Amino acid sequence: MDFLGDWLLLIIAILLVGVAVVVGLVGSRRRKTAPQRGTTDVIAPTEPTEAPEAPPEAVAAPEAPVEVEEAPAPPVLEKPEGTASRLVRLRQRLSRSQSGLGKGLLALLSRDRLDEDTWEDIEDTLLTADVGVAPTQELVEKLRTRLRVEGGGSASPREVLREELVSLVDPAMDRRLGISGDDGKPGVVLVVGVNGAGKTTTVGKIGRILVAEDRRAVLGAADTFRAAAVEQLATWGERVGVPVIRGPEGSDPASVAFEAVKQGVDGSYDVVLVDTAGRLQNKAGLMDELGKVKRVIEKQAPVTEVLLVLDATTGQNGMIQARVFSEVVDVTGIVLTKLDGSAKGGIVVAVQRELGVPVKLVGLGEGPDDLAPFDPEAFVDALLG
Ligand SMILES: Nc1nc2c(ncn2[C@@H]2O[C@H](COP(=O)(O)OP(=O)(O)OP(=O)(O)O)[C@@H](O)[C@H]2O)c(=O)[nH]1
């Protein structure tokens, strides 16, 4: 028994020593790890005392993975507005902004007596609407003659005015966009104009019209001068699934234009639209830049259209810009933007006269589909309300 009792005591003693050793070890580990956790905030995110001290960025951080997870989802492409509904909508908008001019003229022409004062008022109305001096005098002469000869006859003042306005806007000009290339090459449209005129917006809007017409387009963001313009164009393209070729900020616009047209040729696209920078710091600089862009493009495919974008609200300033650009590059068509924000639709006549080039498109709002082909008869009807 004594022998057994000794063994029992020995085993209990060993167990007690073992437990003491284990407890001692765990305790020392805890003491070692605790200071480490306390020294670094990042690896102690659950430490209750540290949470309130976290900077605002750290609070926002948990949201980041959600955004990352959402990113790979394919973008939902927008469907550009169909041509028919767009044109109906934009004609109404054109009428809203321009009918003041037509109504003013009609009220004057409908007076019982067309005396000299009235003709002067008619002239002033036309000049105020930016029609320009020579076209105004021409129109007044024609109206005087016709209303004197036909006055009170079969044609009403409204009919006479309509006919003369349509003839002033010149329906014979070819207003089709040169978007078709030869020999299987894409059409190449170079879009020029001063910054802020609505160039980038116009390129984006034309891109959407092409998508609506089932044409494959590629956009070249050669306005490398302003990073925001490149981003802006990229967004226009992304929304409708049109590729946008871009270079780093400040890169050579000609190299971006070259890449865009190369992509257009290699990928058998229908049209390449090239946005350009419109710095008017001096004519020689502009000429160098646009000349180089054009030369480089034409190593691959001819430029089929050069569109000059003009802000309709800038009046005489716009005319000066138009002149400079037309001296620098061979403009083949004009886009008049912001006609929705100007009652001075007469600029259509003035700029066509000045450059001998037709207005082909008009911008009628900031909405993505607010661009319409210019139709002389529809325009005059909008003027007359
Ligand atoms: N109301 C109205 N605004 C327009 C029209 N076209 C363009 N805009 C606005 O004009 C502003 C300038 O347009 P942009 O396309 O950025 O002009 P830009 O000539 O490309 O200038 P950069 O981007 O600097 O090269 C933007 O706020 C457009 O939304 C239009 O037809 N009507």
The ligand as a Tripos MOL2 file, in Angstrom:
@<TRIPOS>MOLECULE
LIG
   32    34     1     0     0
SMALL
NO_CHARGES

@<TRIPOS>ATOM
      1 N1        -27.1260   73.9350  -75.0540 N.pl3     1 LIG1
      2 C1        -26.1990   73.3010  -75.7740 C.ar      1 LIG1
      3 N2        -25.0020   73.0210  -75.2310 N.ar      1 LIG1
      4 C2        -24.0780   72.3840  -75.9810 C.ar      1 LIG1
      5 C3        -24.3340   72.0120  -77.3160 C.ar      1 LIG1
      6 N3        -23.2150   71.4140  -77.8020 N.ar      1 LIG1
      7 C4        -22.3080   71.4140  -76.7930 C.ar      1 LIG1
      8 N4        -22.8330   72.0000  -75.6940 N.ar      1 LIG1
      9 C5        -22.1880   72.2200  -74.4110 C.3       1 LIG1
     10 O1        -21.0560   73.0370  -74.5790 O.3       1 LIG1
     11 C6        -20.0720   72.7220  -73.6100 C.3       1 LIG1
     12 C7        -18.7180   72.5710  -74.2940 C.3       1 LIG1
     13 O2        -18.7760   71.4300  -75.1160 O.3       1 LIG1
     14 P1        -17.4770   70.5630  -75.4560 P.3       1 LIG1
     15 O3        -17.9280   69.4840  -76.3430 O.co2     1 LIG1
     16 O4        -16.7580   70.1730  -74.2210 O.co2     1 LIG1
     17 O5        -16.6100   71.6170  -76.2220 O.3       1 LIG1
     18 P2        -15.2380   71.3780  -76.9860 P.3       1 LIG1
     19 O6        -15.2420   72.3060  -78.1190 O.co2     1 LIG1
     20 O7        -15.0120   69.9620  -77.2970 O.co2     1 LIG1
     21 O8        -14.1930   71.8160  -75.9330 O.3       1 LIG1
     22 P3        -13.0710   70.8810  -75.3320 P.3       1 LIG1
     23 O9        -13.7730   69.7320  -74.6610 O.co2     1 LIG1
     24 O10       -12.3780   71.7790  -74.3690 O.co2     1 LIG1
     25 O11       -12.2210   70.4440  -76.4660 O.co2     1 LIG1
     26 C8        -20.5560   71.4890  -72.9020 C.3       1 LIG1
     27 O12       -21.1180   71.8530  -71.6860 O.3       1 LIG1
     28 C9        -21.6410   70.9450  -73.8200 C.3       1 LIG1
     29 O13       -22.6250   70.2140  -73.1420 O.3       1 LIG1
     30 C10       -25.6140   72.3350  -77.8810 C.ar      1 LIG1
     31 O14       -25.9260   72.0870  -79.0370 O.2       1 LIG1
     32 N5        -26.5010   72.9750  -77.0600 N.ar      1 LIG1
@<TRIPOS>BOND
     1     1     2 1
     2     2     3 ar
     3     2    32 ar
     4     3     4 ar
     5     4     5 ar
     6     4     8 ar
     7     5     6 ar
     8     5    30 ar
     9     6     7 ar
    10     7     8 ar
    11     8     9 1
    12     9    10 1
    13     9    28 1
    14    10    11 1
    15    11    12 1
    16    11    26 1
    17    12    13 1
    18    13    14 1
    19    14    15 2
    20    14    16 1
    21    14    17 1
    22    17    18 1
    23    18    19 2
    24    18    20 1
    25    18    21 1
    26    21    22 1
    27    22    23 2
    28    22    24 1
    29    22    25 1
    30    26    27 1
    31    26    28 1
    32    28    29 1
    33    30    31 2
    34    30    32 ar
@<TRIPOS>SUBSTRUCTURE
     1 LIG1         1 GROUP 0 **** ****
